[in-house]
Amino acid sequence: MFDKLNRDGFHIVSYFLFQMLDQSLTKEVFKFCWPPFDQESDTIFRKHCCEWLTRISAECGSFPQIVVHYLFLLAVLFTHLM
């Protein structure tokens, strides 16, 4: 699924996983960009994903470093991260 760039797959899987973490926060955080239907909402969605993963990283301590370029352009790294 993530061997090639798959934006729709990334959106669906990441939104689902964030819902599993905290459904009410997911609805609040992504309320203006879900589902991403244009470039602007896609950019906002990815920004919120990165911010949330950064917060998880800060809380966890042993979480892999999140590099936005690789997280969203190289889907294989995203699969490894999740």
JOURFEN-V313220 format. One record per residue. N is the residue number from 1. RES is the residue in one letter. SS is DSSP state (a for helix, b for strand, c for the rest). PSI is psi as a letter, one per 20 degrees, with the letter a starting at -180 (* if undefined). OMEGA is omega in radians with two decimals (none if undefined). Layout:
BEGIN
n=N res=RES ss=SS psi=PSI omega=OMEGA
n=N res=RES ss=SS psi=PSI omega=OMEGA
END
This chain:
BEGIN
n=1 res=M ss=c psi=h omega=-3.09
n=2 res=F ss=c psi=j omega=3.08
n=3 res=D ss=c psi=h omega=3.07
n=4 res=K ss=c psi=r omega=3.11
n=5 res=L ss=c psi=p omega=-3.09
n=6 res=N ss=c psi=n omega=-3.08
n=7 res=R ss=a psi=g omega=-3.13
n=8 res=D ss=a psi=g omega=3.10
n=9 res=G ss=a psi=g omega=3.10
n=10 res=F ss=a psi=g omega=-3.13
n=11 res=H ss=a psi=g omega=-3.07
n=12 res=I ss=a psi=g omega=-3.09
n=13 res=V ss=a psi=g omega=-3.12
n=14 res=S ss=a psi=g omega=3.10
n=15 res=Y ss=a psi=g omega=3.11
n=16 res=F ss=a psi=g omega=-3.12
n=17 res=L ss=a psi=h omega=3.07
n=18 res=F ss=a psi=h omega=3.07
n=19 res=Q ss=a psi=h omega=3.11
n=20 res=M ss=a psi=h omega=3.11
n=21 res=L ss=a psi=g omega=-3.09
n=22 res=D ss=c psi=o omega=-3.03
n=23 res=Q ss=a psi=g omega=-3.10
n=24 res=S ss=a psi=h omega=3.11
n=25 res=L ss=a psi=h omega=3.10
n=26 res=T ss=a psi=g omega=3.13
n=27 res=K ss=a psi=h omega=3.14
n=28 res=E ss=a psi=g omega=-3.07
n=29 res=V ss=a psi=g omega=-3.03
n=30 res=F ss=c psi=j omega=-3.03
n=31 res=K ss=c psi=h omega=-3.12
n=32 res=F ss=c psi=i omega=-3.09
n=33 res=C ss=c psi=j omega=3.12
n=34 res=W ss=c psi=p omega=-0.18
n=35 res=P ss=c psi=q omega=3.12
n=36 res=P ss=c psi=o omega=-3.06
n=37 res=F ss=c psi=i omega=3.08
n=38 res=D ss=c psi=r omega=-3.08
n=39 res=Q ss=a psi=h omega=-3.12
n=40 res=E ss=a psi=g omega=3.13
n=41 res=S ss=a psi=h omega=3.07
n=42 res=D ss=a psi=g omega=3.12
n=43 res=T ss=a psi=g omega=3.12
n=44 res=I ss=a psi=g omega=3.12
n=45 res=F ss=a psi=g omega=-3.13
n=46 res=R ss=a psi=h omega=3.11
n=47 res=K ss=a psi=g omega=3.12
n=48 res=H ss=a psi=h omega=3.08
n=49 res=C ss=a psi=g omega=-3.12
n=50 res=C ss=a psi=g omega=3.12
n=51 res=E ss=a psi=g omega=-3.13
n=52 res=W ss=a psi=g omega=3.13
n=53 res=L ss=a psi=h omega=3.07
n=54 res=T ss=a psi=g omega=3.08
n=55 res=R ss=a psi=g omega=3.10
n=56 res=I ss=a psi=g omega=3.12
n=57 res=S ss=a psi=g omega=-3.14
n=58 res=A ss=a psi=h omega=3.14
n=59 res=E ss=a psi=h omega=-3.01
n=60 res=C ss=a psi=g omega=3.13
n=61 res=G ss=c psi=g omega=-3.09
n=62 res=S ss=c psi=j omega=-3.12
n=63 res=F ss=c psi=q omega=3.12
n=64 res=P ss=c psi=q omega=3.12
n=65 res=Q ss=c psi=p omega=-3.11
n=66 res=I ss=c psi=o omega=3.09
n=67 res=V ss=c psi=o omega=-3.01
n=68 res=V ss=a psi=g omega=-3.12
n=69 res=H ss=a psi=g omega=-3.11
n=70 res=Y ss=a psi=h omega=-3.10
n=71 res=L ss=a psi=h omega=-3.03
n=72 res=F ss=a psi=i omega=3.14
n=73 res=L ss=a psi=h omega=3.11
n=74 res=L ss=c psi=n omega=-3.03
n=75 res=A ss=a psi=h omega=3.12
n=76 res=V ss=a psi=g omega=3.09
n=77 res=L ss=a psi=h omega=3.10
n=78 res=F ss=a psi=g omega=3.12
n=79 res=T ss=a psi=g omega=3.11
n=80 res=H ss=a psi=g omega=-3.13
n=81 res=L ss=a psi=g omega=-3.11
n=82 res=M ss=c psi=* omega=none
END
